[in-house]
Amino acid sequence: MSSSENSPGQPVAAPWYAGVTRYQWLILIIASAGWIFDVYEGQIFNITRTQLLQSILGKAGSEADIKRWGDIFLGVFLLGGTAGGLLFGSMADRLGRKPTMAASILMYSIFSGLTYFAATLWQVAALRFLVAMGVGGEWAVAASLVAEVFPAKARTHASGIFHATSVLGTFIATFAGLAVGAQWRYAYLVGVVPALLVAWVMASVKEPESWKQAGIKAAKNEGGKMGSLKDLLCDPRWGKRAILGMLLAAVGLGSFWAVNVAGQDLAKYVLLKNGVPAGEALERAKWAYGVIETIGGGLGLLAFGPLCARFGRKRSFFWIQIAAFLIVPITCYAPQTYGQLVCLLPIFGFLTLGMHAGYAIYFPELFPTHLRATGTAFCFNVGRTVAASMLFFSGWLKPQMDLRLALSLLSCLFLLGLVVIHFLPETKDQPLPE
């Protein structure tokens, strides 16, 4: 900083949160609360899947069967998120942010609670798909709402904070999974709690003025059709952004399910290698992933908003993906003890998860108001479908070789993200498209 910038006569730039209203903070709280339980619904299966599948498969279920069905159900969850994201994203542009957010929250809450009664594999699969539909829809609506409600100078930070609250969902899922132990059904009853948010949403949220104006223009045939997937993909201005944004999300989501969540498997691998009994190793591995790694991931999510605000969206995505590619083999091969691994897991989480906050920041900035939730949902949730293929591939690859080698190979996915971000526009300091 130059001496003139430090001189007493120079004005000091106001912090990003200066001037943010109580209503805008309320929107951030409501959107974040819905997103926290979004993540809870996804992570509670990751935390409890061993006990759940042991219970349903019975004595006939081997460790390989549990692993295979676990990966299949995660794939089903990603596909459900795609279907729900497209459905609710279009609804949000057509019908409004408020009713669509309420409907998506109610959907994932009800079907999470019904998982308590699941007794067969097909019932688990169906319920996970339906829960995921609500989860996929809520994120896109909430991300669009935060972007539209907050002023331009605060939008990047607020959107980053919104996505960063996901770690609270992981913490809640971790502690719920540890608390219920083998009684996994009770953990899914906790998922009913966000249904209480619906009344709050309907009473507190107002439709953004920009959405109202877009609806008026559409009714007069002066603007694009609200929530039209055809208009999104066939208009060259938005179609290119939608496809590239989807690929960027696929890199992050695919690497999350194939690499990031494998921190639990990696911890279990190290513990077993050092002679820790299997039962104890499983519980300590849950803690290593659900708390230690997640703390690092949460810090990465919180840091990514300020990084985007300072350096721009493209540069931030570029460098964190390079760092993520490098940290994976280091975390896999450097530690020889559980303690050493625990020291690296926060860095591993920071670099492999931090970029996800960028999706809430970046995707709403790529599309006009009449297509914002639709485009945001398309990027994030169709990215889930592509990520599901990576999940199935990683489920096949990991048993074929040493886990550390498999994770190191899978980290090459981050290099694809470097190519994708090159062709996307920079939106730093740009107004939202109208």
C-alpha positions as CSV (number, residue, x, y, z in Angstrom):
1,M,0.0,0.0,0.0
2,S,1.3,3.4,-0.9
3,S,2.1,6.2,1.6
4,S,-0.8,8.3,0.2
5,E,-3.2,5.5,1.1
6,N,-2.0,5.6,4.6
7,S,-2.1,9.3,5.0
8,P,-4.6,10.8,7.6
9,G,-6.6,12.7,4.9
10,Q,-7.5,9.6,2.9
11,P,-10.9,8.0,3.5
12,V,-10.9,4.5,4.9
13,A,-12.8,2.0,2.8
14,A,-15.9,0.7,4.6
15,P,-16.1,-3.0,5.4
16,W,-18.2,-5.1,3.1
17,Y,-20.9,-5.5,5.7
18,A,-21.4,-1.8,6.2
19,G,-25.0,-0.9,5.3
20,V,-26.3,-4.4,5.2
21,T,-29.9,-4.3,6.5
22,R,-31.5,-6.5,9.1
23,Y,-33.7,-8.1,6.4
24,Q,-30.6,-9.0,4.3
25,W,-29.0,-10.6,7.3
26,L,-32.3,-12.5,7.9
27,I,-32.2,-13.8,4.3
28,L,-28.7,-15.0,4.8
29,I,-29.7,-16.8,8.1
30,I,-32.7,-18.5,6.5
31,A,-30.9,-19.5,3.4
32,S,-28.0,-20.9,5.5
33,A,-30.3,-22.8,7.8
34,G,-31.9,-24.5,4.8
35,W,-28.4,-25.3,3.4
36,I,-27.1,-26.6,6.7
37,F,-29.8,-29.3,6.8
38,D,-29.3,-29.9,3.0
39,V,-25.8,-31.0,3.9
40,Y,-26.9,-32.9,6.9
41,E,-29.2,-35.0,4.7
42,G,-26.3,-35.9,2.4
43,Q,-23.7,-36.4,5.1
44,I,-25.8,-38.4,7.5
45,F,-25.8,-41.3,5.1
46,N,-22.0,-41.0,4.6
47,I,-21.6,-41.2,8.4
48,T,-24.1,-44.0,9.1
49,R,-24.0,-46.0,5.9
50,T,-22.0,-48.9,7.4
51,Q,-24.5,-49.5,10.2
52,L,-27.4,-48.9,7.9
53,L,-26.3,-51.4,5.3
54,Q,-25.2,-53.9,7.9
55,S,-28.7,-53.7,9.4
56,I,-30.5,-54.1,6.1
57,L,-28.2,-56.6,4.4
58,G,-27.9,-58.7,7.6
59,K,-25.3,-61.5,8.0
60,A,-25.2,-62.0,4.2
61,G,-23.7,-58.6,3.6
62,S,-19.9,-58.6,3.3
63,E,-17.7,-55.5,3.6
64,A,-17.4,-55.4,-0.2
65,D,-21.3,-55.5,-0.5
66,I,-21.5,-52.6,2.0
67,K,-19.0,-50.6,0.1
68,R,-20.7,-51.3,-3.3
69,W,-24.2,-50.5,-2.1
70,G,-22.9,-47.4,-0.3
71,D,-21.4,-46.0,-3.5
72,I,-24.6,-46.9,-5.5
73,F,-26.8,-45.0,-3.0
74,L,-24.5,-42.0,-3.1
75,G,-24.8,-42.1,-6.9
76,V,-28.6,-42.3,-6.5
77,F,-28.4,-39.2,-4.2
78,L,-26.5,-37.3,-6.8
79,L,-29.0,-38.2,-9.6
80,G,-31.9,-37.2,-7.3
81,G,-30.2,-33.8,-6.7
82,T,-30.0,-33.3,-10.4
83,A,-33.7,-34.0,-10.9
84,G,-34.8,-31.8,-8.0
85,G,-32.4,-29.0,-8.9
86,L,-33.8,-28.7,-12.4
87,L,-37.4,-28.9,-11.2
88,F,-37.2,-26.5,-8.3
89,G,-34.8,-24.2,-10.1
90,S,-37.3,-23.7,-12.9
91,M,-40.1,-23.3,-10.4
92,A,-38.2,-20.6,-8.5
93,D,-37.9,-18.5,-11.7
94,R,-41.5,-19.1,-12.7
95,L,-43.3,-19.1,-9.4
96,G,-41.0,-17.2,-7.0
97,R,-38.1,-17.8,-4.6
98,K,-40.2,-18.0,-1.4
99,P,-42.7,-20.8,-2.2
100,T,-40.1,-22.9,-4.0
101,M,-37.7,-22.7,-1.1
102,A,-40.4,-23.8,1.3
103,A,-41.5,-26.7,-0.9
104,S,-37.9,-28.0,-1.3
105,I,-37.2,-27.9,2.4
106,L,-40.5,-29.7,3.2
107,M,-39.7,-32.4,0.7
108,Y,-36.2,-33.3,2.0
109,S,-37.5,-33.1,5.6
110,I,-40.4,-35.5,5.1
111,F,-38.5,-38.1,3.2
112,S,-35.6,-38.0,5.6
113,G,-37.9,-38.8,8.4
114,L,-39.5,-41.6,6.5
115,T,-36.1,-43.3,6.2
116,Y,-36.5,-44.3,9.8
117,F,-39.0,-46.9,8.6
118,A,-36.8,-48.2,5.6
119,A,-36.4,-52.0,5.7
120,T,-35.2,-52.9,2.2
121,L,-32.5,-51.7,-0.2
122,W,-35.1,-50.4,-2.7
123,Q,-36.8,-48.3,0.0
124,V,-33.5,-46.7,1.0
125,A,-32.7,-46.0,-2.7
126,A,-36.1,-44.4,-3.3
127,L,-36.0,-42.3,-0.2
128,R,-32.5,-41.1,-0.8
129,F,-33.5,-40.0,-4.3
130,L,-36.5,-38.1,-3.0
131,V,-34.5,-36.5,-0.2
132,A,-31.9,-35.4,-2.8
133,M,-34.5,-33.8,-5.0
134,G,-35.4,-31.4,-2.1
135,V,-31.7,-30.9,-1.3
136,G,-30.8,-30.0,-4.9
137,G,-33.6,-27.6,-5.3
138,E,-33.1,-25.7,-2.0
139,W,-29.4,-24.9,-2.7
140,A,-30.1,-23.3,-6.1
141,V,-33.0,-21.2,-4.8
142,A,-31.1,-20.0,-1.7
143,A,-28.0,-19.2,-3.6
144,S,-30.0,-17.1,-6.1
145,L,-31.9,-15.4,-3.3
146,V,-28.8,-14.3,-1.4
147,A,-27.2,-13.0,-4.6
148,E,-30.3,-10.9,-5.5
149,V,-31.0,-9.5,-2.0
150,F,-27.5,-8.4,-1.0
151,P,-25.9,-5.2,-2.4
152,A,-23.1,-5.6,-4.9
153,K,-20.3,-4.8,-2.6
154,A,-21.4,-7.5,-0.1
155,R,-22.7,-10.2,-2.5
156,T,-19.4,-12.1,-2.8
157,H,-18.8,-12.3,1.0
158,A,-22.5,-13.1,1.8
159,S,-22.7,-15.9,-0.8
160,G,-19.4,-17.4,0.4
161,I,-20.7,-17.4,4.0
162,F,-23.9,-19.0,2.9
163,H,-22.1,-21.9,1.3
164,A,-19.6,-22.1,4.1
165,T,-22.3,-22.9,6.7
166,S,-22.4,-26.3,5.1
167,V,-19.8,-27.4,7.6
168,L,-22.3,-27.0,10.4
169,G,-24.4,-29.6,8.6
170,T,-21.5,-32.0,8.5
171,F,-20.8,-31.4,12.2
172,I,-24.4,-32.0,13.1
173,A,-24.4,-35.2,11.0
174,T,-21.2,-36.4,12.6
175,F,-22.4,-35.9,16.2
176,A,-25.8,-37.4,15.4
177,G,-24.1,-40.4,13.9
178,L,-21.7,-40.8,16.9
179,A,-24.6,-40.3,19.3
180,V,-26.9,-42.9,17.8
181,G,-24.2,-45.5,17.1
182,A,-25.7,-48.6,15.7
183,Q,-29.2,-47.2,16.1
184,W,-28.9,-45.4,12.8
185,R,-32.6,-44.8,12.3
186,Y,-32.8,-42.1,14.9
187,A,-30.3,-40.0,13.0
188,Y,-32.7,-39.7,10.1
189,L,-35.5,-38.4,12.4
190,V,-33.3,-35.4,13.1
191,G,-33.7,-34.6,9.4
192,V,-37.4,-33.7,10.1
193,V,-36.4,-30.6,12.1
194,P,-35.9,-28.3,9.1
195,A,-39.6,-28.7,8.3
196,L,-40.1,-26.0,11.0
197,L,-38.2,-23.6,8.7
198,V,-41.1,-23.6,6.2
199,A,-43.3,-21.4,8.4
200,W,-40.3,-19.0,8.9
201,V,-39.7,-18.8,5.2
202,M,-43.3,-18.1,4.3
203,A,-43.6,-15.5,7.0
204,S,-40.3,-13.7,6.5
205,V,-39.1,-13.9,2.9
206,K,-40.2,-11.4,0.3
207,E,-39.7,-11.9,-3.4
208,P,-36.7,-9.8,-4.7
209,E,-37.6,-6.7,-6.7
210,S,-35.5,-7.8,-9.6
211,W,-37.5,-11.1,-9.9
212,K,-40.8,-9.1,-9.9
213,Q,-39.5,-6.8,-12.6
214,A,-38.4,-9.8,-14.7
215,G,-41.8,-11.3,-14.4
216,I,-43.5,-8.1,-15.5
217,K,-41.2,-7.9,-18.6
218,A,-41.8,-11.5,-19.4
219,A,-45.6,-11.0,-19.2
220,K,-45.3,-8.1,-21.7
221,N,-43.0,-10.2,-24.0
222,E,-40.3,-7.7,-23.3
223,G,-37.9,-10.2,-21.7
224,G,-37.1,-13.9,-21.8
225,K,-39.4,-16.6,-20.6
226,M,-39.2,-17.2,-16.9
227,G,-37.4,-20.4,-15.9
228,S,-37.1,-21.8,-19.4
229,L,-34.5,-24.6,-19.7
230,K,-34.8,-24.3,-23.5
231,D,-34.0,-20.6,-23.4
232,L,-31.1,-21.3,-21.1
233,L,-29.4,-23.8,-23.3
234,C,-30.4,-22.5,-26.8
235,D,-29.3,-18.9,-26.2
236,P,-25.6,-18.8,-27.0
237,R,-25.0,-16.2,-24.3
238,W,-26.2,-18.4,-21.5
239,G,-25.9,-21.9,-23.0
240,K,-22.1,-21.8,-23.1
241,R,-22.0,-20.5,-19.5
242,A,-24.4,-23.2,-18.4
243,I,-22.4,-26.1,-19.9
244,L,-19.0,-24.8,-18.6
245,G,-20.4,-24.0,-15.2
246,M,-21.9,-27.5,-15.0
247,L,-18.4,-29.0,-15.8
248,L,-16.8,-26.8,-13.2
249,A,-19.3,-28.1,-10.6
250,A,-18.8,-31.6,-11.8
251,V,-15.1,-31.3,-11.0
252,G,-15.8,-30.1,-7.5
253,L,-18.6,-32.5,-6.8
254,G,-16.9,-35.5,-8.3
255,S,-13.7,-34.9,-6.4
256,F,-15.7,-34.3,-3.2
257,W,-17.4,-37.7,-3.3
258,A,-14.3,-39.5,-4.8
259,V,-11.5,-37.8,-2.9
260,N,-12.7,-35.5,-0.1
261,V,-15.0,-37.9,1.8
262,A,-12.3,-40.5,1.4
263,G,-10.5,-38.8,4.3
264,Q,-12.5,-41.1,6.5
265,D,-11.4,-44.2,4.6
266,L,-7.8,-42.9,4.7
267,A,-7.9,-42.4,8.4
268,K,-9.3,-45.9,8.9
269,Y,-6.6,-47.3,6.6
270,V,-3.8,-45.7,8.7
271,L,-5.4,-46.8,12.0
272,L,-5.8,-50.4,10.8
273,K,-2.2,-50.4,9.5
274,N,-1.1,-49.4,13.0
275,G,-2.9,-52.2,14.6
276,V,-6.0,-50.4,15.9
277,P,-9.1,-52.8,16.2
278,A,-11.6,-52.4,13.4
279,G,-14.5,-51.1,15.6
280,E,-12.3,-48.5,17.2
281,A,-10.7,-47.5,13.9
282,L,-14.2,-46.9,12.4
283,E,-15.2,-44.5,15.2
284,R,-11.9,-42.6,15.2
285,A,-12.0,-42.3,11.4
286,K,-15.5,-40.8,11.6
287,W,-14.1,-38.2,14.0
288,A,-11.1,-37.5,11.8
289,Y,-13.3,-36.8,8.8
290,G,-16.4,-35.4,10.4
291,V,-14.6,-33.0,12.7
292,I,-10.8,-32.6,12.0
293,E,-11.0,-32.5,8.2
294,T,-14.3,-30.6,8.2
295,I,-12.8,-27.8,10.3
296,G,-10.2,-27.3,7.6
297,G,-12.9,-27.5,4.9
298,G,-15.0,-24.9,6.7
299,L,-12.1,-22.5,6.9
300,G,-11.5,-23.1,3.2
301,L,-15.1,-22.3,2.4
302,L,-15.0,-19.1,4.5
303,A,-11.7,-18.0,2.9
304,F,-12.8,-18.5,-0.7
305,G,-15.3,-15.6,-0.7
306,P,-12.6,-13.0,0.4
307,L,-10.2,-14.6,-2.2
308,C,-12.8,-14.2,-4.9
309,A,-13.5,-10.6,-3.9
310,R,-9.7,-9.7,-3.9
311,F,-8.3,-11.7,-6.8
312,G,-11.3,-12.5,-8.9
313,R,-13.4,-15.7,-9.5
314,K,-11.2,-17.3,-12.2
315,R,-7.8,-16.8,-10.5
316,S,-9.2,-18.1,-7.2
317,F,-10.6,-21.2,-8.8
318,F,-7.4,-21.8,-10.8
319,W,-5.0,-21.7,-7.9
320,I,-7.0,-23.6,-5.4
321,Q,-7.5,-26.4,-7.9
322,I,-3.7,-26.6,-8.4
323,A,-3.2,-26.7,-4.6
324,A,-5.9,-29.4,-4.2
325,F,-4.2,-31.5,-6.9
326,L,-0.9,-31.3,-5.0
327,I,-2.2,-31.9,-1.4
328,V,-3.9,-35.2,-2.2
329,P,-0.8,-37.4,-2.8
330,I,1.0,-35.5,0.1
331,T,-1.8,-36.4,2.5
332,C,-1.9,-40.0,1.2
333,Y,1.8,-40.8,1.4
334,A,3.5,-38.5,3.9
335,P,1.9,-39.5,7.2
336,Q,2.9,-42.7,8.8
337,T,0.8,-42.4,11.9
338,Y,-2.7,-41.4,12.7
339,G,-1.4,-38.3,14.5
340,Q,0.5,-37.2,11.5
341,L,-2.5,-37.7,9.3
342,V,-4.7,-35.6,11.6
343,C,-2.2,-32.8,11.2
344,L,-2.6,-32.9,7.4
345,L,-6.4,-33.5,7.2
346,P,-7.4,-29.8,7.9
347,I,-5.1,-28.7,5.0
348,F,-6.5,-31.4,2.9
349,G,-10.1,-30.3,3.7
350,F,-9.2,-26.6,3.2
351,L,-7.9,-27.1,-0.3
352,T,-10.2,-29.9,-1.6
353,L,-13.5,-28.3,-0.3
354,G,-12.8,-24.5,-0.2
355,M,-13.6,-24.1,-3.9
356,H,-17.2,-25.2,-3.3
357,A,-18.1,-21.8,-1.9
358,G,-17.3,-20.4,-5.3
359,Y,-20.3,-22.1,-6.8
360,A,-22.7,-20.1,-4.7
361,I,-20.8,-16.9,-5.5
362,Y,-20.1,-17.5,-9.2
363,F,-23.1,-19.3,-10.7
364,P,-25.8,-16.7,-9.9
365,E,-23.5,-14.1,-11.5
366,L,-23.5,-15.9,-14.8
367,F,-27.2,-15.7,-15.6
368,P,-30.0,-13.1,-16.0
369,T,-32.8,-12.8,-13.4
370,H,-35.4,-14.7,-15.4
371,L,-33.0,-17.7,-15.7
372,R,-30.9,-17.2,-12.6
373,A,-32.2,-20.1,-10.4
374,T,-32.6,-22.3,-13.5
375,G,-29.0,-21.7,-14.6
376,T,-27.6,-22.0,-11.1
377,A,-29.5,-25.2,-10.6
378,F,-28.3,-26.6,-13.9
379,C,-24.7,-25.9,-13.2
380,F,-24.7,-27.3,-9.7
381,N,-27.1,-30.2,-10.1
382,V,-26.5,-31.5,-13.6
383,G,-22.9,-31.4,-12.4
384,R,-24.1,-34.0,-9.9
385,T,-25.0,-36.3,-12.7
386,V,-21.5,-36.1,-14.2
387,A,-20.1,-36.5,-10.7
388,A,-22.1,-39.6,-10.2
389,S,-20.2,-41.3,-13.0
390,M,-17.0,-40.4,-11.2
391,L,-18.4,-41.8,-8.0
392,F,-19.1,-45.1,-9.7
393,F,-15.7,-45.1,-11.3
394,S,-14.0,-44.4,-7.9
395,G,-16.0,-47.2,-6.3
396,W,-14.6,-49.6,-8.9
397,L,-11.0,-48.2,-8.8
398,K,-10.4,-48.2,-5.1
399,P,-10.7,-51.9,-4.6
400,Q,-8.3,-52.5,-7.5
401,M,-5.3,-51.0,-5.9
402,D,-3.8,-49.3,-2.8
403,L,-6.2,-46.7,-1.5
404,R,-3.5,-44.0,-1.5
405,L,-2.7,-44.6,-5.2
406,A,-6.3,-44.6,-6.1
407,L,-6.9,-41.2,-4.4
408,S,-3.8,-39.8,-6.0
409,L,-5.0,-40.8,-9.5
410,L,-8.5,-39.4,-8.8
411,S,-7.0,-36.1,-7.8
412,C,-6.1,-35.5,-11.5
413,L,-9.8,-34.5,-11.8
414,F,-8.7,-31.1,-10.5
415,L,-6.6,-30.5,-13.5
416,L,-9.7,-30.7,-15.7
417,G,-11.1,-27.8,-13.7
418,L,-8.1,-25.7,-14.8
419,V,-9.2,-26.1,-18.4
420,V,-12.8,-25.4,-17.7
421,I,-12.3,-22.2,-15.7
422,H,-10.1,-20.8,-18.6
423,F,-13.1,-20.5,-20.9
424,L,-15.5,-18.9,-18.4
425,P,-15.9,-15.1,-17.9
426,E,-14.6,-13.1,-15.0
427,T,-17.6,-11.6,-13.1
428,K,-15.7,-9.7,-10.4
429,D,-17.0,-6.1,-9.9
430,Q,-19.7,-6.8,-12.6
431,P,-23.5,-6.2,-11.9
432,L,-25.8,-9.2,-12.0
433,P,-27.0,-9.8,-15.6
434,E,-30.6,-8.5,-16.2
